[in-house]
Amino acid sequence: MKKHVQAADSLLKLVSDLKQTAIFSGFASLNDHVEQRIHEFNQQAEKTDCLLAKIGEDAAASLKELESHYYSSALRTSRLHQPWMRAPYI
């Protein structure tokens, strides 16, 4: 009877150790997955930052070009010399 109790106790300890090992390996796997996703998100953030910077540069260049066209346009210069065509001041 005593051997049965010891065997049962050994089995319970083994089951407990196996559960603990499974839990810790699950956490390690989960941590690895989280680290991988953080790395992927950081890469995506860098790509997004570069894309936004390029969009900003393109927008600034386009605005500068439009401004140049506006200030050199015949319509604008003709309006400057004809007071009745000027936009009213508000």
N, C-alpha and C positions, 0 to 999 in steps of 0.2 A: 504494500500500500504506500509506503514511504517513497519507493522508487517511482510510483505513478505520480505522486504529488511533485516530486522533483522534476520528472519528465514534463509534466504539465507546466510547471513554473519555467523551465527552460524554453518550452515552446512559446509561452506568452512573452518571454523576454526576446526571443528571436523575432516574433511577429512585431513587437514594438520597435525593435531595431530596424526591421525591414520597412516599416511605415515611416520611421524617421528618415531613413535613407531616401525613400521615395519622395518624401516632402522636400528634403534639401536638394535633391537632384532636380525636382520640378522647379524650385526657386532659381537654381542656377540656370536652367534652360530658359525660364521666364526672363531673368536678368539679361541673358545673352540676346534674347529676342528684343527686349526693350532697348538695349545698347545699339543693336543693329538699326532699329527704327529711328532712334535719335540721330544716328549717323546719316541715314537716308533723308530725314527731315532737314538736317543742317545743310546737306548738299542741295536740296530743293530750295532752301532759303537763299543760298548763295546764287543759284541760277536765277531766282526771282529778283534778287537785288540787282544783278547784272542786267537783266531784261528791263527793269524799271529805269535804271540809269540810262540805258540806250534809248528808251522811249522818251525820257526827259531831254536827252541831247537832240534827238530827232525833232521833238516839238519846238525846242529853242531855235534850232536851225530853220525850221519852217516858219516860225514867227518872224525871225529876222529877215528871211527872204520876202515874206508878205509885207513887212514893214517897208522894206526897200522898194518893192513894187508900188506900194501905196504912195510913198513920198515922191516917187519919180513919175507917177501917173499923170497923163495929160488932163484927165478930168479934175484931179485935185488942184493942179496948178492953174487951170482955167477958173476954177471956183475962187481961188485966192484973189484973182484979178477982177472978179465980178461980184460986188458986194451983195447983190440980190440973190446970188446962188449960194452964199455962205450959210452954213447951219446956224440957226439962232442960238444965242447964248442963254443958258438956263440959270 
